Amino acid sequence: MKGNTMISITEAYVDSLAINASAMKNGRDLAKKKSFPMLGKSVDESLIFGECKGSGKEPYRCSVDLVKPDEPVFRCSCPSRQFPCKHILGLMYAYAQGDSFVTADIPADIVGKREKAEKREEKREEKKNEPQGEASPKKKKTNQAALLKKIAAQLEGISLLEKLIHQLTQAGLGSLDKKTLKTLEDQSKQLGNYYIPGLQIAFRELLLEIGSANDLKDKESMYAAIVEHLGILHTLVKKSRDYLTARLDNPDTPIDIETTLEERIGHAWQLAELREHGRVRSGAELVQLAFLSYTDQARSEFVDEGYWVDLRSGRIDVTRSYRPFRAAKHMREEDSVYQVVMPQELFMYPGEINARVRFEEAALRDLVKGDYVQIAAAAHKSFTEAIKLVKNQIKNPLSDKHPALLLAYTEIRRVDDGFVIVDGQGKSIMLADVAFADRATTPLIPLLNKQVVHNQALLVLFGHDRQTNRLQAQPISIVTPDEIIQLLY
């Protein structure tokens, strides 16, 4: 954007706002076909607006308000549930491509909306600056009657889940056919009425694993994983019941903010909750080391997942966004980030080695050479200590079985038909595709530049190989003094 604003509307910027490729194409087509009979801009170019031909008599009126450049406001009179819609995207593409915009007064309705937004902002600032202590408003109390009713329903749902597990095991894994699995799947939908979506997902994951094993000729290789999953589900049910029973007996028992149990049961943490419990930090500088999107059939959602290193603390954290199948086309996909992200607030979900984090507002800057050096300095130098850290986590049945660590290696070496990484003490870790078997990364190692296989840092996801009974690591990305080489896509 020209003028006094801080943002530049380029085609690349507009591309980044589109929720999917289809929205991007539709927006570009509108600009290409000159579908905007009226294009306007304010004197200071903090607002662009236009009218776009639609299917009705009246054109759609759309605008992009950049009075606050870091928080652009998009408006359109069309009924689309996509946001930003194709008309807003088309308007921005037209601007980015140099179409003629007439300088005009800001429309009266937008002036009014700006004034209302300013008043809301003033009220927020006044509330933020209110004196703390006795004069400050008291924290909203929990409705204990509603809480007890919810917990009672959750415990009832856990009993139903136990019955479903009993039906499954009583029938015997080898005798489960598609019809029986379909019946169990239909019955498991009842769990959605008991506020335990996490437990419901865990059961669906088990049914999907059994279904996959039934499609294989070599079923034995899958049965070990199924039995392990049954053990995890049993532990989850027991711990959930004990935890919820304790809270039912004593409603004043605080919610568990140290482990992932609440989330495993199905609690969806709100940012206000995380802030209330002190699970927020400032001053973080995040660099994305890896990004991937995948389909989670048990959740019926697409998942966008990013692995980040904090330049300040050296922590490896994870961002995870969920897009339900039914609403995916109306939600924006996340994407790779190649800059340093500096969130105003970084919210931390309960977790272990890799906590899930989230941020709403953030500033960006380009990576510089010192950042790569700082990332490498945060890598674990001792594989012995790293392995101990991983083993302490994965021995807990409910822990993430694929923790991510950044390891400093002196060499990537070929051994027999595979590869190992070696630390400064000569300790080695076998590399294998243990976390994402459908996205093999170890075959890419022979393609690496010879300089990269010595004295760099490697982000890996650990996993336990059942056949060898050994801890192995899948290479995800390599950090050199000049770049980040992502292996996982």
ChimeraX attribute file (.defattr): number of C-alpha atoms within 10 A of each C-alpha:
attribute: neighborCount
match mode: 1-to-1
recipient: residues
	/A:1	18
	/A:2	11
	/A:3	11
	/A:4	12
	/A:5	16
	/A:6	14
	/A:7	16
	/A:8	14
	/A:9	15
	/A:10	15
	/A:11	16
	/A:12	11
	/A:13	14
	/A:14	21
	/A:15	19
	/A:16	15
	/A:17	17
	/A:18	23
	/A:19	21
	/A:20	18
	/A:21	11
	/A:22	12
	/A:23	24
	/A:24	20
	/A:25	15
	/A:26	16
	/A:27	25
	/A:28	23
	/A:29	16
	/A:30	21
	/A:31	23
	/A:32	14
	/A:33	9
	/A:34	16
	/A:35	18
	/A:36	22
	/A:37	10
	/A:38	16
	/A:39	21
	/A:40	22
	/A:41	22
	/A:42	17
	/A:43	14
	/A:44	13
	/A:45	18
	/A:46	22
	/A:47	22
	/A:48	25
	/A:49	28
	/A:50	24
	/A:51	21
	/A:52	24
	/A:53	17
	/A:54	14
	/A:55	7
	/A:56	7
	/A:57	7
	/A:58	10
	/A:59	18
	/A:60	19
	/A:61	19
	/A:62	23
	/A:63	24
	/A:64	21
	/A:65	21
	/A:66	20
	/A:67	17
	/A:68	12
	/A:69	15
	/A:70	13
	/A:71	10
	/A:72	13
	/A:73	14
	/A:74	16
	/A:75	17
	/A:76	21
	/A:77	12
	/A:78	16
	/A:79	8
	/A:80	12
	/A:81	11
	/A:82	17
	/A:83	19
	/A:84	23
	/A:85	24
	/A:86	25
	/A:87	32
	/A:88	28
	/A:89	30
	/A:90	29
	/A:91	29
	/A:92	27
	/A:93	26
	/A:94	23
	/A:95	22
	/A:96	18
	/A:97	13
	/A:98	9
	/A:99	14
	/A:100	12
	/A:101	16
	/A:102	15
	/A:103	14
	/A:104	14
	/A:105	12
	/A:106	16
	/A:107	12
	/A:108	9
	/A:109	8
	/A:110	14
	/A:111	12
	/A:112	11
	/A:113	11
	/A:114	14
	/A:115	11
	/A:116	12
	/A:117	12
	/A:118	12
	/A:119	12
	/A:120	12
	/A:121	12
	/A:122	12
	/A:123	12
	/A:124	11
	/A:125	11
	/A:126	11
	/A:127	11
	/A:128	10
	/A:129	9
	/A:130	11
	/A:131	11
	/A:132	9
	/A:133	8
	/A:134	7
	/A:135	8
	/A:136	10
	/A:137	10
	/A:138	8
	/A:139	7
	/A:140	6
	/A:141	6
	/A:142	10
	/A:143	9
	/A:144	12
	/A:145	9
	/A:146	10
	/A:147	14
	/A:148	17
	/A:149	11
	/A:150	15
	/A:151	20
	/A:152	16
	/A:153	16
	/A:154	23
	/A:155	21
	/A:156	14
	/A:157	21
	/A:158	23
	/A:159	14
	/A:160	17
	/A:161	22
	/A:162	15
	/A:163	11
	/A:164	17
	/A:165	17
	/A:166	12
	/A:167	13
	/A:168	17
	/A:169	12
	/A:170	10
	/A:171	11
	/A:172	10
	/A:173	15
	/A:174	13
	/A:175	11
	/A:176	16
	/A:177	13
	/A:178	13
	/A:179	9
	/A:180	14
	/A:181	16
	/A:182	13
	/A:183	10
	/A:184	18
	/A:185	17
	/A:186	10
	/A:187	13
	/A:188	18
	/A:189	13
	/A:190	13
	/A:191	21
	/A:192	14
	/A:193	11
	/A:194	18
	/A:195	19
	/A:196	24
	/A:197	21
	/A:198	21
	/A:199	23
	/A:200	25
	/A:201	23
	/A:202	19
	/A:203	23
	/A:204	19
	/A:205	19
	/A:206	20
	/A:207	21
	/A:208	16
	/A:209	16
	/A:210	23
	/A:211	16
	/A:212	12
	/A:213	20
	/A:214	19
	/A:215	11
	/A:216	11
	/A:217	8
	/A:218	10
	/A:219	14
	/A:220	12
	/A:221	13
	/A:222	15
	/A:223	17
	/A:224	12
	/A:225	16
	/A:226	20
	/A:227	14
	/A:228	13
	/A:229	18
	/A:230	17
	/A:231	14
	/A:232	17
	/A:233	22
	/A:234	15
	/A:235	15
	/A:236	20
	/A:237	19
	/A:238	13
	/A:239	15
	/A:240	21
	/A:241	19
	/A:242	13
	/A:243	16
	/A:244	21
	/A:245	16
	/A:246	13
	/A:247	17
	/A:248	19
	/A:249	10
	/A:250	11
	/A:251	18
	/A:252	11
	/A:253	12
	/A:254	8
	/A:255	12
	/A:256	12
	/A:257	17
	/A:258	11
	/A:259	14
	/A:260	19
	/A:261	20
	/A:262	20
	/A:263	19
	/A:264	19
	/A:265	24
	/A:266	16
	/A:267	14
	/A:268	12
	/A:269	12
	/A:270	11
	/A:271	18
	/A:272	11
	/A:273	14
	/A:274	16
	/A:275	15
	/A:276	11
	/A:277	11
	/A:278	12
	/A:279	17
	/A:280	17
	/A:281	13
	/A:282	11
	/A:283	14
	/A:284	18
	/A:285	22
	/A:286	25
	/A:287	24
	/A:288	22
	/A:289	26
	/A:290	23
	/A:291	23
	/A:292	15
	/A:293	17
	/A:294	11
	/A:295	15
	/A:296	16
	/A:297	13
	/A:298	15
	/A:299	19
	/A:300	14
	/A:301	18
	/A:302	18
	/A:303	19
	/A:304	19
	/A:305	20
	/A:306	23
	/A:307	21
	/A:308	23
	/A:309	24
	/A:310	21
	/A:311	22
	/A:312	13
	/A:313	13
	/A:314	19
	/A:315	19
	/A:316	25
	/A:317	23
	/A:318	21
	/A:319	18
	/A:320	16
	/A:321	15
	/A:322	19
	/A:323	21
	/A:324	16
	/A:325	14
	/A:326	9
	/A:327	11
	/A:328	16
	/A:329	16
	/A:330	18
	/A:331	17
	/A:332	18
	/A:333	20
	/A:334	21
	/A:335	13
	/A:336	13
	/A:337	16
	/A:338	14
	/A:339	15
	/A:340	22
	/A:341	22
	/A:342	20
	/A:343	20
	/A:344	15
	/A:345	17
	/A:346	23
	/A:347	24
	/A:348	21
	/A:349	24
	/A:350	20
	/A:351	18
	/A:352	15
	/A:353	16
	/A:354	20
	/A:355	18
	/A:356	19
	/A:357	19
	/A:358	19
	/A:359	16
	/A:360	10
	/A:361	13
	/A:362	14
	/A:363	12
	/A:364	14
	/A:365	11
	/A:366	9
	/A:367	15
	/A:368	13
	/A:369	11
	/A:370	11
	/A:371	18
	/A:372	19
	/A:373	16
	/A:374	15
	/A:375	23
	/A:376	24
	/A:377	16
	/A:378	20
	/A:379	22
	/A:380	19
	/A:381	19
	/A:382	17
	/A:383	21
	/A:384	14
	/A:385	11
	/A:386	15
	/A:387	16
	/A:388	10
	/A:389	14
	/A:390	20
	/A:391	17
	/A:392	10
	/A:393	18
	/A:394	17
	/A:395	11
	/A:396	12
	/A:397	16
	/A:398	18
	/A:399	18
	/A:400	19
	/A:401	18
	/A:402	20
	/A:403	22
	/A:404	23
	/A:405	24
	/A:406	28
	/A:407	25
	/A:408	26
	/A:409	26
	/A:410	18
	/A:411	19
	/A:412	24
	/A:413	17
	/A:414	14
	/A:415	9
	/A:416	6
	/A:417	5
	/A:418	13
	/A:419	19
	/A:420	18
	/A:421	24
	/A:422	22
	/A:423	20
	/A:424	14
	/A:425	12
	/A:426	12
	/A:427	13
	/A:428	18
	/A:429	19
	/A:430	18
	/A:431	24
	/A:432	24
	/A:433	21
	/A:434	21
	/A:435	22
	/A:436	15
	/A:437	10
	/A:438	8
	/A:439	12
	/A:440	18
	/A:441	20
	/A:442	19
	/A:443	12
	/A:444	11
	/A:445	18
	/A:446	12
	/A:447	8
	/A:448	10
	/A:449	9
	/A:450	9
	/A:451	10
	/A:452	16
	/A:453	19
	/A:454	17
	/A:455	17
	/A:456	19
	/A:457	28
	/A:458	27
	/A:459	25
	/A:460	21
	/A:461	22
	/A:462	27
	/A:463	24
	/A:464	17
	/A:465	15
	/A:466	12
	/A:467	7
	/A:468	8
	/A:469	8
	/A:470	12
	/A:471	18
	/A:472	22
	/A:473	27
	/A:474	26
	/A:475	27
	/A:476	26
	/A:477	20
	/A:478	23
	/A:479	23
	/A:480	20
	/A:481	16
	/A:482	13
	/A:483	13
	/A:484	18
	/A:485	16
	/A:486	17
	/A:487	21
	/A:488	18
	/A:489	12
